[in-house]
Amino acid sequence: MRSEEEIIHAINTYSDMVKRICFIHLKQDADVEDIFQDVFLKYANGPHFESDEHEKAWLIRVSINACKDSLTSWFHKKVILHDNLEIYENIPFLTKSHDDQILSNVLKLKENYRNVIYLYYYEGIK
């Protein structure tokens, strides 16, 4: 189990990244918050990392996997929710520095393309 200081530091450092990753997959703010909590609970009990890059990569992978698990759950298969793409400008972790039209188009892409574009252009991962 990690110390409270380590968890707080990770949340302060990576919270926006985790929320953005979740949002590009789930497109629902409530679902994003659920996955966000799950990711950092796993982080609290997770392995210790050699470097910050390893920690960041682990959080990205866990976030993506948690989103995929959520999308394959019974609820998401049986209940049809409408994507609220028009209201994403009100979400605090998506800042106004993002071009609204570009982000809107990225969110409309297939999941594997969204992942690649987000990770390369927003997180700098090759």
One Martini backbone bead per residue (centre of mass of N, CA, C, O) as a GRO file, in nm:
protein
  126
    1MET     BB    1   0.098   0.036   0.022
    2ARG     BB    2   0.061   0.356  -0.014
    3SER     BB    3   0.106   0.661   0.057
    4GLU     BB    4  -0.062   0.952   0.080
    5GLU     BB    5   0.150   1.129  -0.066
    6GLU     BB    6   0.175   0.958  -0.324
    7ILE     BB    7  -0.121   0.976  -0.411
    8ILE     BB    8  -0.145   1.283  -0.423
    9HIS     BB    9   0.078   1.326  -0.629
   10ALA     BB   10  -0.050   1.155  -0.856
   11ILE     BB   11  -0.312   1.312  -0.880
   12ASN     BB   12  -0.183   1.590  -0.942
   13THR     BB   13  -0.022   1.485  -1.199
   14TYR     BB   14  -0.257   1.264  -1.350
   15SER     BB   15  -0.562   1.345  -1.360
   16ASP     BB   16  -0.603   1.474  -1.641
   17MET     BB   17  -0.506   1.236  -1.808
   18VAL     BB   18  -0.710   1.023  -1.709
   19LYS     BB   19  -0.966   1.180  -1.783
   20ARG     BB   20  -0.910   1.208  -2.086
   21ILE     BB   21  -0.894   0.911  -2.152
   22CYS     BB   22  -1.179   0.843  -2.052
   23PHE     BB   23  -1.336   1.043  -2.233
   24ILE     BB   24  -1.251   0.924  -2.516
   25HIS     BB   25  -1.413   0.657  -2.444
   26LEU     BB   26  -1.695   0.736  -2.280
   27LYS     BB   27  -1.836   1.040  -2.293
   28GLN     BB   28  -1.887   1.040  -1.968
   29ASP     BB   29  -1.856   1.191  -1.670
   30ALA     BB   30  -1.946   0.969  -1.470
   31ASP     BB   31  -1.763   0.745  -1.584
   32VAL     BB   32  -1.498   0.891  -1.541
   33GLU     BB   33  -1.513   0.904  -1.229
   34ASP     BB   34  -1.519   0.600  -1.180
   35ILE     BB   35  -1.249   0.529  -1.318
   36PHE     BB   36  -1.069   0.718  -1.163
   37GLN     BB   37  -1.103   0.575  -0.892
   38ASP     BB   38  -1.005   0.294  -0.981
   39VAL     BB   39  -0.719   0.371  -1.070
   40PHE     BB   40  -0.625   0.490  -0.783
   41LEU     BB   41  -0.676   0.229  -0.629
   42LYS     BB   42  -0.472   0.061  -0.787
   43TYR     BB   43  -0.233   0.244  -0.725
   44ALA     BB   44  -0.230   0.210  -0.413
   45ASN     BB   45  -0.181  -0.124  -0.469
   46GLY     BB   46   0.050  -0.111  -0.646
   47PRO     BB   47   0.333  -0.084  -0.786
   48HIS     BB   48   0.657  -0.003  -0.798
   49PHE     BB   49   0.861   0.239  -0.960
   50GLU     BB   50   1.146   0.334  -1.139
   51SER     BB   51   0.974   0.564  -1.287
   52ASP     BB   52   0.778   0.809  -1.419
   53GLU     BB   53   0.730   0.672  -1.694
   54HIS     BB   54   0.625   0.404  -1.582
   55GLU     BB   55   0.391   0.523  -1.424
   56LYS     BB   56   0.247   0.656  -1.664
   57ALA     BB   57   0.211   0.400  -1.835
   58TRP     BB   58   0.043   0.247  -1.626
   59LEU     BB   59  -0.193   0.450  -1.607
   60ILE     BB   60  -0.274   0.435  -1.901
   61ARG     BB   61  -0.330   0.131  -1.920
   62VAL     BB   62  -0.539   0.117  -1.688
   63SER     BB   63  -0.739   0.319  -1.808
   64ILE     BB   64  -0.801   0.173  -2.072
   65ASN     BB   65  -0.891  -0.098  -1.948
   66ALA     BB   66  -1.123   0.019  -1.774
   67CYS     BB   67  -1.285   0.127  -2.013
   68LYS     BB   68  -1.325  -0.140  -2.160
   69ASP     BB   69  -1.469  -0.283  -1.929
   70SER     BB   70  -1.705  -0.085  -1.913
   71LEU     BB   71  -1.803  -0.123  -2.217
   72THR     BB   72  -1.851  -0.453  -2.153
   73SER     BB   73  -2.073  -0.419  -1.979
   74TRP     BB   74  -2.397  -0.466  -1.924
   75PHE     BB   75  -2.491  -0.172  -1.919
   76HIS     BB   76  -2.359  -0.081  -2.199
   77LYS     BB   77  -2.518  -0.301  -2.367
   78LYS     BB   78  -2.832  -0.223  -2.264
   79VAL     BB   79  -2.769   0.087  -2.248
   80ILE     BB   80  -2.864   0.389  -2.401
   81LEU     BB   81  -2.638   0.649  -2.460
   82HIS     BB   82  -2.574   0.975  -2.509
   83ASP     BB   83  -2.358   1.177  -2.645
   84ASN     BB   84  -2.192   1.477  -2.495
   85LEU     BB   85  -2.017   1.663  -2.709
   86GLU     BB   86  -2.130   1.962  -2.656
   87ILE     BB   87  -2.027   1.970  -2.328
   88TYR     BB   88  -1.702   1.954  -2.305
   89GLU     BB   89  -1.636   2.259  -2.226
   90ASN     BB   90  -1.738   2.207  -1.910
   91ILE     BB   91  -1.488   2.040  -1.864
   92PRO     BB   92  -1.210   2.097  -1.671
   93PHE     BB   93  -0.990   1.893  -1.819
   94LEU     BB   94  -1.093   2.060  -2.074
   95THR     BB   95  -0.945   2.297  -2.214
   96LYS     BB   96  -0.933   2.586  -2.418
   97SER     BB   97  -0.667   2.498  -2.572
   98HIS     BB   98  -0.852   2.330  -2.717
   99ASP     BB   99  -0.973   2.255  -3.011
  100ASP     BB  100  -1.296   2.195  -3.062
  101GLN     BB  101  -1.295   2.063  -3.346
  102ILE     BB  102  -1.072   1.858  -3.303
  103LEU     BB  103  -1.189   1.712  -3.058
  104SER     BB  104  -1.453   1.630  -3.190
  105ASN     BB  105  -1.315   1.455  -3.413
  106VAL     BB  106  -1.162   1.262  -3.228
  107LEU     BB  107  -1.424   1.147  -3.081
  108LYS     BB  108  -1.531   1.015  -3.368
  109LEU     BB  109  -1.337   0.808  -3.364
  110LYS     BB  110  -1.199   0.534  -3.340
  111GLU     BB  111  -1.053   0.400  -3.073
  112ASN     BB  112  -0.762   0.344  -3.188
  113TYR     BB  113  -0.725   0.637  -3.298
  114ARG     BB  114  -0.768   0.795  -3.041
  115ASN     BB  115  -0.533   0.680  -2.884
  116VAL     BB  116  -0.300   0.760  -3.071
  117ILE     BB  117  -0.351   1.064  -3.083
  118TYR     BB  118  -0.346   1.126  -2.788
  119LEU     BB  119  -0.070   0.999  -2.703
  120TYR     BB  120   0.103   1.162  -2.907
  121TYR     BB  121  -0.007   1.473  -2.884
  122TYR     BB  122  -0.067   1.495  -2.560
  123GLU     BB  123   0.169   1.283  -2.421
  124GLY     BB  124   0.431   1.201  -2.604
  125ILE     BB  125   0.391   0.916  -2.720
  126LYS     BB  126   0.546   0.667  -2.941
   0.00000   0.00000   0.00000
